[in-house]
Structures are given as structure tokens and as C-alpha cells.
Amino acid sequence: MIKVVAVFLLPLSLAACGDTWGQRAVTGGGIGAGTGALLGALTPIGLLPGALVGGAVGAGVGAATTPRR
């Protein structure tokens, strides 16, 4: 369980990569989709549902963050 949590938290910490709102949403969605697919492969959810949920969450988190200057 610790590995799953660690794999999930790392992409969330990187979700704010980008200068504009759109860049952060896109990079967050990509990172979230990859992580969701990985977690979906490790759980009974499956690859596609995991990628869809992860991508949506990642895009939301990326869009909600503000860039650090």
C-alpha cells in the first residue's frame, strides 16, 4: 500500500509544471493519466478506467495550482 501511495503522490507534486493555466492542466492530465494507468494495472480497476480517472484528477489539480515565481 505504501508503494501505491508513493506512486500516486509523486505525480501530484509535479502537476503544476507549466507557466500558464492551460500548460499546467495539460501536463497535470498527462502525468495523472500515466499514474492512473499504472495504478489501474496494479488494481482490479483496469488500465483505461485508471487512466481516465487519473487524467481527469491530474488536469484538475494542474489547472487549480498557481505557478511559483
C-alpha positions as CSV (number, residue, x, y, z in Angstrom):
1,M,0.0,0.0,0.0
2,I,2.9,2.4,0.7
3,K,4.2,1.9,-2.8
4,V,0.8,2.7,-4.3
5,V,0.5,5.9,-2.2
6,A,4.1,7.0,-3.1
7,V,3.4,6.4,-6.9
8,F,0.2,8.5,-6.6
9,L,1.7,11.4,-4.7
10,L,4.7,12.0,-6.8
11,P,2.8,13.0,-9.9
12,L,0.5,15.2,-7.9
13,S,3.6,17.1,-6.7
14,L,4.6,17.6,-10.3
15,A,1.2,18.6,-11.6
16,A,1.9,22.3,-11.6
17,C,4.6,22.1,-14.3
18,G,4.0,25.0,-16.7
19,D,3.6,28.7,-16.9
20,T,0.0,29.1,-18.0
21,W,-3.2,27.7,-16.8
22,G,-3.5,25.5,-19.9
23,Q,0.0,24.2,-19.7
24,R,-0.5,23.1,-16.1
25,A,-3.8,21.5,-16.9
26,V,-2.3,19.5,-19.9
27,T,0.9,18.4,-18.1
28,G,-1.1,17.5,-15.0
29,G,-3.5,15.5,-17.1
30,G,-0.7,13.6,-18.8
31,I,1.0,12.9,-15.6
32,G,-2.3,11.8,-14.0
33,A,-3.2,9.6,-16.9
34,G,0.1,7.8,-16.7
35,T,-0.1,7.3,-13.0
36,G,-3.8,6.3,-13.2
37,A,-2.9,3.6,-15.9
38,L,-0.1,2.3,-13.6
39,L,-2.4,2.1,-10.6
40,G,-5.1,0.6,-12.8
41,A,-2.7,-2.1,-13.9
42,L,-1.9,-2.9,-10.2
43,T,-5.6,-3.0,-9.1
44,P,-8.7,-4.6,-10.4
45,I,-9.9,-1.3,-11.9
46,G,-8.0,-1.8,-15.2
47,L,-5.8,0.4,-17.4
48,L,-8.3,2.5,-19.2
49,P,-10.5,3.5,-16.3
50,G,-7.4,4.2,-14.2
51,A,-6.0,6.4,-17.0
52,L,-9.3,8.3,-17.4
53,V,-9.7,9.0,-13.7
54,G,-6.0,9.8,-13.2
55,G,-6.1,12.2,-16.2
56,A,-9.1,14.0,-15.0
57,V,-7.8,14.4,-11.5
58,G,-4.3,15.4,-12.8
59,A,-5.8,18.0,-15.1
60,G,-8.0,19.4,-12.3
61,V,-5.1,19.7,-9.9
62,G,-2.8,21.2,-12.6
63,A,-5.4,23.8,-13.5
64,A,-6.1,24.6,-9.9
65,T,-2.4,25.3,-9.0
66,T,-0.6,28.6,-9.5
67,P,3.0,28.8,-10.8
68,R,5.8,29.6,-8.4
69,R,7.9,32.5,-9.3
